[in-house]
Amino acid sequence: MDILHFFSKLNPTIKTKLNIGFIIIIILLLFIGLYNIYTNSQSLESAKQVVQIYNPSTTLVSEFGVLINEADGLIEDWIYVEKKSDTPNKIRLKNLIDSDYVKLVSKIEKLSSKWHVEEQNLFLKIEKKISDSLFYHYRNVMNSLNKFENYDDPEIIFDMHSLKEKNGKVSILTNTILLDIENLQKSINKHSTELSEIMINRFSSNVTFLLIIFPIILFLSLFIVFTISKDVKDLLLKVNYNLDRIKSGNLTKILLPKRKDESYFMLDSLNNVISAFNFVLREINQSSEILTDLSQKLNAGSKEISNAASVQATSVSEVAESISDMNNNIQQNNINAKITQNIIIEAVENIKESNKNVNKTVIALQNIINNINIISDIAFQTNILSLNASIEAARAGKYGKSFGVVAFEVGALAEKSNNASEYIEELSENTIRISKETENKSLALIPEIKKTEQLIKDVVTASIQLTNSVNLINNSVNELTGISHKNALFANDMSENASKLLKQVEILQESVKFFKT
């Protein structure tokens, strides 16, 4: 726990912890490898010494002792048994001394250079005893008893037997040499055993070292895994917590840790994301405010347009009704004008027939004056309607230009009709006055009456033209009525769309208010 506390106070990053952990594990593995190489090289060297030096040395020393024992038996046979010359045993002893011994010594000498000093000295001592003493006595025996008859010489036999007796020089020397060989073999075996023990001890220490170091590596690995997994877990918890904050609509800045590790950079990235969100939300807020203002203005404007269109449609309907009334009056005027024309024609015929009908003519002229008054009234009303139509055409703007032209023409025709009616009235009054003044002048009135007839025809023609103009005005008004209705419908649709847009903007604002910046 102290290590963990110390390690946590250093505040390393996850990357640093991984690097440190891997470096420590690699160092330990390198140390294990170097240690194994060292111990294995030492064990290999010991094994080489055992295999290449001491095992062959043990074998050769054993052969060396066997050779001395064999030589001892052969020399004993030479003295006591083999009295003939060149027997197999004697030949064997000669070969043993001259050849086998030399070869064996040569082999041992090659190995003895790698022995310990005391073993080398002991071997040299043994070799010297054999070469200088033992084999000297052997050669003396071999030379003394080289013939059969020498075995009958008591002095020679006594000397030879004294050498091989229990306390004889050869027996004592042989026993000493064999004891030295045994000691040499023990020493070699001892060192071979020591080397084997060293190999075993090194193997045991290597196993012990591995048993110690592997738990350490395992502990370090678990420690690294624990600390890194803890850091990763803490990092993920921090990120998850802040993502939950963002999910809940909290877009305030995240507090960054003091040390610049992975969590610092990841939380800093989240802060950048939050900043981008805040920028977008500010833009949305500004756009929604602008949209709200525009939609409110559009809604108010569409309502005003809708009201104006409704008023316009009503006004156009009223104008259409007025024009319809004016058209009816003009039709009636036209009928009256035709009746007047017929009356005038009949009056002219009556004047030609008889002056007695002057009174009737006066009465007829009186009727004409009355009808002319009606025409004057119709012309006056037509003029008023023309003025109203001109006003409405001005209100209608570009849609009322043609209607204004027609209204102007209607006004002109009404003016002409009025002038004509006044003129006819004046003529009729003069005619009555003239008729009353003199009946004799009735015939002179016929041309004037014909002029009156012509004027009536002009009135009829003007009435027909006025009717056509009124029809044109009526058609234009009907078209204007249709346009007004369409404008009213369009204004209503625009008002409804503006209301829907305002609602959508309000919903957008409510959605944006979900986030806390």
C-alpha positions as semicolon CSV with decimal commas, in nm:
position;residue;x (nm);y (nm);z (nm)
1;M;0,000;0,000;0,000
2;D;0,294;0,232;0,068
3;I;0,423;0,162;-0,282
4;L;0,079;0,233;-0,428
5;H;0,055;0,555;-0,227
6;F;0,403;0,663;-0,336
7;F;0,332;0,570;-0,696
8;S;-0,001;0,757;-0,696
9;K;0,168;1,071;-0,553
10;L;0,392;1,082;-0,861
11;N;0,074;1,125;-1,074
12;P;0,208;0,952;-1,385
13;T;-0,007;0,920;-1,694
14;I;-0,137;0,585;-1,817
15;K;0,119;0,593;-2,097
16;T;0,399;0,664;-1,846
17;K;0,279;0,382;-1,620
18;L;0,274;0,143;-1,913
19;N;0,622;0,251;-2,020
20;I;0,762;0,224;-1,667
21;G;0,596;-0,114;-1,611
22;F;0,721;-0,254;-1,941
23;I;1,071;-0,117;-1,879
24;I;1,081;-0,278;-1,531
25;I;0,955;-0,611;-1,665
26;I;1,200;-0,598;-1,956
27;I;1,486;-0,517;-1,714
28;L;1,385;-0,808;-1,490
29;L;1,358;-1,040;-1,790
30;L;1,701;-0,925;-1,911
31;F;1,839;-0,980;-1,562
32;I;1,685;-1,328;-1,554
33;G;1,827;-1,399;-1,899
34;L;2,175;-1,276;-1,806
35;Y;2,162;-1,464;-1,478
36;N;2,055;-1,782;-1,655
37;I;2,324;-1,732;-1,916
38;Y;2,582;-1,688;-1,641
39;T;2,467;-1,983;-1,432
40;N;2,420;-2,202;-1,738
41;S;2,766;-2,109;-1,865
42;Q;2,913;-2,193;-1,523
43;S;2,716;-2,516;-1,510
44;L;2,821;-2,593;-1,865
45;E;3,184;-2,532;-1,772
46;S;3,149;-2,759;-1,473
47;A;2,975;-3,017;-1,688
48;K;3,256;-2,996;-1,940
49;Q;3,509;-3,050;-1,664
50;V;3,315;-3,346;-1,534
51;V;3,252;-3,497;-1,875
52;Q;3,576;-3,409;-2,050
53;I;3,823;-3,421;-1,758
54;Y;3,714;-3,594;-1,441
55;N;3,505;-3,879;-1,580
56;P;3,780;-3,980;-1,829
57;S;4,040;-3,918;-1,555
58;T;3,856;-4,151;-1,319
59;T;3,845;-4,415;-1,588
60;L;4,214;-4,373;-1,676
61;V;4,325;-4,373;-1,312
62;S;4,122;-4,687;-1,258
63;E;4,292;-4,838;-1,561
64;F;4,621;-4,717;-1,415
65;G;4,554;-4,907;-1,092
66;V;4,440;-5,213;-1,284
67;L;4,758;-5,196;-1,490
68;I;4,974;-5,184;-1,175
69;N;4,780;-5,473;-1,021
70;E;4,817;-5,669;-1,343
71;A;5,187;-5,588;-1,356
72;D;5,218;-5,697;-0,990
73;G;5,054;-6,030;-1,069
74;L;5,263;-6,080;-1,382
75;I;5,592;-6,007;-1,198
76;E;5,488;-6,246;-0,925
77;D;5,424;-6,513;-1,184
78;W;5,759;-6,425;-1,346
79;I;5,935;-6,491;-1,016
80;Y;5,745;-6,792;-0,890
81;V;5,575;-6,961;-1,183
82;E;5,690;-6,858;-1,529
83;K;6,036;-7,018;-1,546
84;K;6,040;-7,048;-1,921
85;S;6,133;-6,758;-2,134
86;D;5,895;-6,574;-2,362
87;T;5,581;-6,711;-2,212
88;P;5,261;-6,512;-2,285
89;N;5,260;-6,358;-1,940
90;K;5,623;-6,251;-1,971
91;I;5,555;-6,106;-2,313
92;R;5,245;-5,939;-2,171
93;L;5,451;-5,782;-1,889
94;K;5,711;-5,655;-2,132
95;N;5,439;-5,498;-2,350
96;L;5,268;-5,359;-2,046
97;I;5,588;-5,188;-1,929
98;D;5,715;-5,078;-2,266
99;S;5,389;-4,991;-2,443
100;D;5,066;-4,998;-2,243
101;Y;5,206;-4,810;-1,950
102;V;5,359;-4,542;-2,172
103;K;5,033;-4,495;-2,366
104;L;4,826;-4,480;-2,052
105;V;5,058;-4,231;-1,890
106;S;5,048;-4,019;-2,204
107;K;4,668;-4,011;-2,191
108;I;4,667;-3,926;-1,823
109;E;4,924;-3,653;-1,872
110;K;4,701;-3,484;-2,128
111;L;4,423;-3,470;-1,872
112;S;4,637;-3,404;-1,568
113;S;4,727;-3,058;-1,694
114;K;4,369;-2,963;-1,607
115;W;4,369;-3,126;-1,266
116;H;4,424;-2,955;-0,940
117;V;4,786;-2,898;-0,841
118;E;4,783;-3,158;-0,562
119;E;4,646;-3,416;-0,800
120;Q;4,911;-3,329;-1,057
121;N;5,181;-3,359;-0,795
122;L;5,043;-3,686;-0,668
123;F;5,033;-3,828;-1,022
124;L;5,390;-3,716;-1,087
125;K;5,493;-3,879;-0,760
126;I;5,319;-4,204;-0,857
127;E;5,473;-4,197;-1,205
128;K;5,813;-4,135;-1,064
129;K;5,780;-4,422;-0,817
130;I;5,671;-4,652;-1,095
131;S;5,927;-4,545;-1,352
132;D;6,222;-4,497;-1,121
133;S;6,161;-4,768;-0,861
134;L;5,891;-5,023;-0,939
135;F;5,974;-5,079;-1,303
136;Y;6,343;-5,069;-1,213
137;H;6,292;-5,368;-0,988
138;Y;6,072;-5,530;-1,253
139;R;6,343;-5,496;-1,511
140;N;6,598;-5,628;-1,264
141;V;6,379;-5,935;-1,209
142;M;6,319;-5,971;-1,580
143;N;6,690;-5,945;-1,652
144;S;6,789;-6,176;-1,367
145;L;6,537;-6,444;-1,450
146;N;6,557;-6,429;-1,825
147;K;6,687;-6,783;-1,845
148;F;6,555;-7,108;-1,710
149;E;6,877;-7,198;-1,534
150;N;6,873;-6,876;-1,336
151;Y;6,578;-7,012;-1,143
152;D;6,818;-7,274;-1,003
153;D;7,058;-7,012;-0,873
154;P;6,979;-6,981;-0,500
155;E;7,131;-6,640;-0,467
156;I;6,926;-6,496;-0,752
157;I;6,614;-6,669;-0,633
158;F;6,668;-6,540;-0,282
159;D;6,716;-6,185;-0,404
160;M;6,412;-6,205;-0,625
161;H;6,197;-6,365;-0,361
162;S;6,305;-6,105;-0,109
163;L;6,176;-5,835;-0,344
164;K;5,834;-5,993;-0,368
165;E;5,790;-6,106;-0,018
166;K;5,532;-5,945;0,207
167;N;5,774;-5,690;0,335
168;G;5,981;-5,687;0,022
169;K;6,064;-5,370;-0,161
170;V;5,845;-5,450;-0,462
171;S;5,547;-5,545;-0,247
172;I;5,578;-5,238;-0,028
173;L;5,636;-5,013;-0,329
174;T;5,342;-5,167;-0,515
175;N;5,115;-5,124;-0,215
176;T;5,232;-4,764;-0,177
177;I;5,174;-4,692;-0,543
178;L;4,829;-4,856;-0,535
179;L;4,745;-4,655;-0,224
180;D;4,857;-4,335;-0,399
181;I;4,653;-4,430;-0,706
182;E;4,355;-4,490;-0,478
183;N;4,412;-4,151;-0,314
184;L;4,442;-3,992;-0,656
185;Q;4,121;-4,155;-0,765
186;K;3,948;-4,040;-0,448
187;S;4,071;-3,685;-0,505
188;I;3,949;-3,691;-0,864
189;N;3,617;-3,837;-0,755
190;K;3,598;-3,576;-0,484
191;H;3,647;-3,289;-0,728
192;S;3,409;-3,448;-0,975
193;T;3,153;-3,480;-0,696
194;E;3,216;-3,119;-0,597
195;L;3,162;-3,005;-0,952
196;S;2,842;-3,211;-0,971
197;E;2,729;-3,060;-0,645
198;I;2,814;-2,714;-0,777
199;M;2,605;-2,789;-1,086
200;I;2,320;-2,912;-0,868
201;N;2,352;-2,614;-0,637
202;R;2,357;-2,374;-0,932
203;F;2,054;-2,546;-1,080
204;S;1,881;-2,526;-0,742
205;S;1,980;-2,161;-0,698
206;N;1,862;-2,090;-1,052
207;V;1,528;-2,259;-0,978
208;T;1,509;-2,073;-0,646
209;F;1,592;-1,747;-0,822
210;L;1,321;-1,813;-1,081
211;L;1,075;-1,907;-0,807
212;I;1,154;-1,575;-0,641
213;I;1,174;-1,353;-0,946
214;F;0,865;-1,486;-1,125
215;P;0,630;-1,396;-0,836
216;I;0,795;-1,053;-0,836
217;I;0,729;-1,018;-1,211
218;L;0,378;-1,151;-1,158
219;F;0,322;-0,902;-0,876
220;L;0,458;-0,616;-1,088
221;S;0,240;-0,724;-1,381
222;L;-0,066;-0,742;-1,159
223;F;0,029;-0,410;-1,004
224;I;0,064;-0,249;-1,346
225;V;-0,261;-0,405;-1,466
226;F;-0,439;-0,295;-1,147
227;T;-0,313;0,063;-1,157
228;I;-0,371;0,103;-1,531
229;S;-0,716;-0,059;-1,514
230;K;-0,797;0,168;-1,219
231;D;-0,684;0,472;-1,417
232;V;-0,878;0,357;-1,725
233;K;-1,184;0,293;-1,509
234;D;-1,155;0,638;-1,347
235;L;-1,109;0,793;-1,691
236;L;-1,415;0,614;-1,829
237;L;-1,619;0,711;-1,522
238;K;-1,522;1,077;-1,569
239;V;-1,606;1,067;-1,937
240;N;-1,933;0,883;-1,870
241;Y;-2,030;1,132;-1,597
242;N;-1,966;1,429;-1,825
243;L;-2,147;1,262;-2,115
244;D;-2,447;1,217;-1,882
245;R;-2,421;1,588;-1,800
246;I;-2,429;1,672;-2,170
247;K;-2,715;1,425;-2,221
248;S;-2,916;1,598;-1,946
249;G;-2,866;1,933;-2,122
250;N;-2,587;2,072;-1,903
251;L;-2,340;2,232;-2,144
252;T;-2,129;2,420;-1,888
253;K;-1,752;2,387;-1,903
254;I;-1,593;2,076;-1,748
255;L;-1,331;2,136;-1,477
256;L;-0,998;1,996;-1,603
257;P;-0,757;1,809;-1,373
258;K;-0,430;1,977;-1,280
259;R;-0,202;1,714;-1,432
260;K;-0,210;1,679;-1,808
261;D;-0,280;1,309;-1,845
262;E;-0,517;1,119;-2,072
263;S;-0,823;1,233;-1,874
264;Y;-0,710;1,595;-1,911
265;F;-0,686;1,572;-2,289
266;M;-1,009;1,370;-2,322
267;L;-1,204;1,613;-2,101
268;D;-1,045;1,902;-2,290
269;S;-1,178;1,744;-2,612
270;L;-1,523;1,723;-2,450
271;N;-1,490;2,093;-2,360
272;N;-1,417;2,165;-2,726
273;V;-1,730;1,967;-2,822
274;I;-1,932;2,161;-2,561
275;S;-1,793;2,490;-2,697
276;A;-1,902;2,387;-3,046
277;F;-2,247;2,296;-2,910
278;N;-2,271;2,628;-2,729
279;F;-2,176;2,815;-3,046
280;V;-2,441;2,628;-3,245
281;L;-2,701;2,688;-2,973
282;R;-2,619;3,059;-2,964
283;E;-2,661;3,072;-3,340
284;I;-2,992;2,881;-3,308
285;N;-3,108;3,119;-3,032
286;Q;-3,023;3,423;-3,241
287;S;-3,189;3,272;-3,549
288;S;-3,497;3,170;-3,348
289;E;-3,526;3,522;-3,203
290;I;-3,501;3,668;-3,554
291;L;-3,753;3,411;-3,679
292;T;-3,984;3,492;-3,387
293;D;-3,970;3,862;-3,463
294;L;-4,018;3,803;-3,836
295;S;-4,301;3,553;-3,781
296;Q;-4,475;3,795;-3,544
297;K;-4,440;4,075;-3,797
298;L;-4,551;3,841;-4,075
299;N;-4,847;3,728;-3,868
300;A;-4,949;4,088;-3,795
301;G;-4,894;4,190;-4,157
302;S;-5,089;3,891;-4,288
303;K;-5,376;3,979;-4,055
304;E;-5,372;4,337;-4,181
305;I;-5,362;4,214;-4,540
306;S;-5,644;3,972;-4,465
307;N;-5,853;4,253;-4,311
308;A;-5,768;4,486;-4,598
309;A;-5,853;4,216;-4,851
310;S;-6,184;4,156;-4,676
311;V;-6,259;4,530;-4,677
312;Q;-6,153;4,550;-5,039
313;A;-6,375;4,255;-5,131
314;T;-6,666;4,423;-4,951
315;S;-6,598;4,754;-5,125
316;V;-6,569;4,584;-5,462
317;S;-6,898;4,403;-5,396
318;E;-7,061;4,734;-5,310
319;V;-6,918;4,890;-5,626
320;A;-7,047;4,593;-5,826
321;E;-7,392;4,643;-5,678
322;S;-7,379;5,017;-5,755
323;I;-7,271;4,949;-6,112
324;S;-7,550;4,694;-6,143
325;D;-7,798;4,958;-6,025
326;M;-7,644;5,209;-6,264
327;N;-7,675;4,957;-6,546
328;N;-8,043;4,908;-6,464
329;N;-8,096;5,286;-6,464
330;I;-7,916;5,318;-6,797
331;Q;-8,133;5,042;-6,941
332;Q;-8,439;5,222;-6,814
333;N;-8,301;5,548;-6,957
334;N;-8,250;5,378;-7,289
335;I;-8,608;5,251;-7,286
336;N;-8,735;5,596;-7,196
337;A;-8,524;5,752;-7,471
338;K;-8,674;5,517;-7,728
339;I;-9,021;5,594;-7,601
340;T;-8,943;5,966;-7,628
341;Q;-8,814;5,911;-7,978
342;N;-9,138;5,740;-8,076
343;I;-9,342;6,019;-7,916
344;I;-9,145;6,284;-8,105
345;I;-9,199;6,098;-8,433
346;E;-9,568;6,070;-8,360
347;A;-9,575;6,442;-8,262
348;V;-9,417;6,542;-8,592
349;E;-9,678;6,344;-8,780
350;N;-9,953;6,496;-8,570
351;I;-9,818;6,852;-8,634
352;K;-9,828;6,783;-9,005
353;E;-10,184;6,657;-8,980
354;S;-10,321;6,920;-8,756
355;N;-10,229;7,208;-8,542
356;K;-10,502;7,095;-8,315
357;N;-10,274;6,846;-8,165
358;V;-10,039;7,122;-8,035
359;N;-10,174;7,084;-7,689
360;K;-10,100;6,718;-7,708
361;T;-9,756;6,809;-7,830
362;V;-9,711;7,043;-7,539
363;I;-9,817;6,767;-7,309
364;A;-9,579;6,530;-7,486
365;L;-9,302;6,789;-7,457
366;Q;-9,387;6,821;-7,089
367;N;-9,344;6,444;-7,062
368;I;-9,014;6,476;-7,244
369;I;-8,901;6,736;-6,994
370;N;-8,998;6,500;-6,714
371;N;-8,814;6,213;-6,877
372;I;-8,518;6,440;-6,942
373;N;-8,515;6,517;-6,569
374;I;-8,495;6,143;-6,508
375;I;-8,206;6,123;-6,752
376;S;-8,041;6,413;-6,573
377;D;-8,086;6,232;-6,243
378;I;-7,946;5,913;-6,397
379;A;-7,650;6,109;-6,542
380;F;-7,595;6,271;-6,201
381;Q;-7,602;5,934;-6,026
382;T;-7,380;5,788;-6,297
383;N;-7,132;6,070;-6,242
384;I;-7,134;6,002;-5,865
385;L;-7,082;5,631;-5,929
386;S;-6,802;5,719;-6,169
387;L;-6,632;5,926;-5,898
388;N;-6,673;5,642;-5,647
389;A;-6,541;5,396;-5,901
390;S;-6,240;5,625;-5,965
391;I;-6,175;5,639;-5,589
392;E;-6,197;5,260;-5,555
393;A;-5,979;5,216;-5,865
394;A;-5,718;5,440;-5,703
395;R;-5,737;5,229;-5,387
396;A;-5,698;4,907;-5,588
397;G;-5,364;5,029;-5,724
398;K;-5,240;4,857;-6,038
399;Y;-5,539;4,620;-6,034
400;G;-5,774;4,921;-6,065
401;K;-5,606;5,107;-6,351
402;S;-5,836;4,967;-6,619
403;F;-6,129;5,016;-6,387
404;G;-6,023;5,383;-6,344
405;V;-6,017;5,432;-6,720
406;V;-6,365;5,286;-6,752
407;A;-6,486;5,499;-6,461
408;F;-6,345;5,805;-6,633
409;E;-6,526;5,718;-6,957
410;V;-6,846;5,653;-6,767
411;G;-6,808;5,994;-6,603
412;A;-6,754;6,152;-6,943
413;L;-7,060;5,979;-7,084
414;A;-7,262;6,084;-6,780
415;E;-7,148;6,442;-6,837
416;K;-7,251;6,419;-7,198
417;S;-7,584;6,270;-7,098
418;N;-7,639;6,546;-6,847
419;N;-7,552;6,812;-7,099
420;A;-7,778;6,649;-7,355
421;S;-8,067;6,623;-7,109
422;E;-8,031;6,985;-7,011
423;Y;-8,022;7,082;-7,371
424;I;-8,336;6,875;-7,449
425;E;-8,513;7,025;-7,152
426;E;-8,432;7,372;-7,272
427;L;-8,552;7,288;-7,619
428;S;-8,871;7,137;-7,485
429;E;-8,945;7,441;-7,275
430;N;-8,885;7,668;-7,573
431;T;-9,110;7,446;-7,779
432;I;-9,387;7,472;-7,525
433;R;-9,344;7,844;-7,504
434;I;-9,345;7,875;-7,878
435;S;-9,647;7,642;-7,903
436;K;-9,834;7,856;-7,654
437;E;-9,732;8,177;-7,825
438;T;-9,853;8,070;-8,161
439;E;-9,998;7,774;-8,312
440;N;-9,909;7,916;-8,650
441;K;-9,548;7,856;-8,592
442;S;-9,609;7,487;-8,520
443;L;-9,504;7,394;-8,868
444;A;-9,181;7,585;-8,810
445;L;-9,117;7,369;-8,508
446;I;-9,104;7,050;-8,712
447;P;-8,736;7,091;-8,803
448;E;-8,657;7,167;-8,442
449;I;-8,852;6,861;-8,337
450;K;-8,655;6,662;-8,589
451;K;-8,342;6,801;-8,432
452;T;-8,481;6,692;-8,101
453;E;-8,542;6,350;-8,248
454;Q;-8,182;6,341;-8,361
455;L;-8,070;6,444;-8,015
456;I;-8,282;6,166;-7,869
457;K;-8,113;5,929;-8,106
458;D;-7,783;6,064;-7,984
459;V;-7,900;6,009;-7,627
460;V;-8,000;5,655;-7,716
461;T;-7,665;5,600;-7,884
462;A;-7,489;5,750;-7,580
463;S;-7,698;5,531;-7,355
464;I;-7,600;5,226;-7,558
465;Q;-7,234;5,329;-7,536
466;L;-7,277;5,396;-7,166
467;T;-7,436;5,050;-7,129
468;N;-7,139;4,892;-7,305
469;S;-6,899;5,088;-7,085
470;V;-7,092;4,989;-6,775
471;N;-7,077;4,625;-6,889
472;L;-6,702;4,659;-6,930
473;I;-6,683;4,817;-6,584
474;N;-6,902;4,540;-6,448
475;N;-6,673;4,271;-6,598
476;S;-6,368;4,447;-6,457
477;V;-6,533;4,474;-6,120
478;N;-6,621;4,106;-6,132
479;E;-6,259;4,022;-6,210
480;L;-6,149;4,258;-5,932
481;T;-6,393;4,080;-5,701
482;G;-6,236;3,745;-5,789
483;I;-5,888;3,886;-5,731
484;S;-5,999;4,035;-5,399
485;H;-6,139;3,700;-5,288
486;K;-5,819;3,528;-5,391
487;N;-5,617;3,793;-5,205
488;A;-5,834;3,736;-4,898
489;L;-5,781;3,357;-4,919
490;F;-5,407;3,405;-4,974
491;A;-5,391;3,645;-4,678
492;N;-5,576;3,393;-4,459
493;D;-5,337;3,115;-4,565
494;M;-5,040;3,342;-4,504
495;S;-5,176;3,429;-4,161
496;E;-5,224;3,061;-4,076
497;N;-4,872;2,976;-4,200
498;A;-4,729;3,266;-4,001
499;S;-4,907;3,133;-3,689
500;K;-4,770;2,782;-3,755
501;L;-4,420;2,926;-3,810
502;L;-4,447;3,117;-3,481
503;K;-4,548;2,797;-3,300
504;Q;-4,256;2,605;-3,454
505;V;-4,015;2,880;-3,351
506;E;-4,153;2,869;-2,997
507;I;-4,105;2,489;-2,993
508;L;-3,747;2,539;-3,118
509;Q;-3,680;2,793;-2,843
510;E;-3,820;2,556;-2,580
511;S;-3,596;2,278;-2,717
512;V;-3,289;2,501;-2,702
513;K;-3,375;2,607;-2,346
514;F;-3,326;2,240;-2,249
515;F;-2,949;2,300;-2,268
516;K;-2,775;2,494;-1,991
517;T;-2,483;2,689;-2,126
